[in-house]
Amino acid sequence: MGILNACGRFAVPTLASTFFNLGSVVFGVTLGFWMGPRLGIAPITGMAWGVVLGGALQLFGSSPACAGSVLDSAPASTGPIPACATSSL
């Protein structure tokens, strides 16, 4: 997400964090309290899996945008920060 911020793209990192928070809560409550007794898992275990699934949602939500933005990899000893380029994926 830092790459996207450096390229001036702020919406995707913001939404990815929102996806993580909402995904963690929704998956955690679903697995921990609603499906937990049916699956035979403790509520805290369901909440832990909710955090893992929320993180996966954040990763897969921001990956396409990260693949479309690449930084110029030429080393610069002095001068401005290398400009961001958009790849043609």
N, C-alpha and C positions, 0 to 999 in steps of 0.2 A: 504494500500500500504506500510505502514511502516513495517508490518509483513513480506512482501515479501523482502523488502530491508534488514531487519535483517537476513533473511535466505539466503542472497546472490543472490537473484533472482532480477535482475535489469531491464530486458527487458520488462516484463509485466507492471510494474509501469510507465515506460517511454512511452510505447505504449498506456496505458490507458489515460495518460494526453494528448497525441496526439489525441486520439479518442474524448476526451472532447472538445478540441479546434476546431477540424474539424467539429464535430457534432453540436456544438453551432453555428458556422458560417453557415454551410449548412442548418440546420433546421431553424435557425433564418432568413436567407435571403429568404428561401423558404416560410416560414409562414408569415414573415413580409412584404415582398415586392411582391412576386409572387402570393401567395395564399391569402394574407391579404385582398385585395380589393374584391376578390370573396367570402371570408368568412365573410366580414364585420368587420374585426378587424384592429386596428391601427398598423402601422409598429412596434412601440415600444413594443406592446403586443406580436406580433409575434417573436420579438427578445428575449423577456423574456421567452416565451415558448421554443425557441431554446436553451436557456441556460439550462432549465429544462430537455429537451430531450437529450442534450449533456451530462449532468450529469448522466442520466439514462444509456446512452451508455457506459460511463466510469465505472459505477457500475457493469453492467452486463458483461462488457468485462474483468474486473479484478476478479470477484467473483469466477469463477472456479479455478483460480490459488491460490486464498486465501484459498479456501476449501481444496486444496491439500497440503498446507503447514501449519503446526501447530507448535507452540513453546512448548517446554517442560514446563509444568506448575508448576513444583516443585520449591518452594521458595529456593533461594540460599542466605545465609547470607554473605558468602565470597566465593571467588573463581571466576572461569571464568563465562562468560555469558552462560546461558543454551543453549545447541545446538538445532538446528532446526531438526525436524524429518519430514519425508514425510509420510503422511497417505496413506492407501491403499484404496482410494475411487474409 
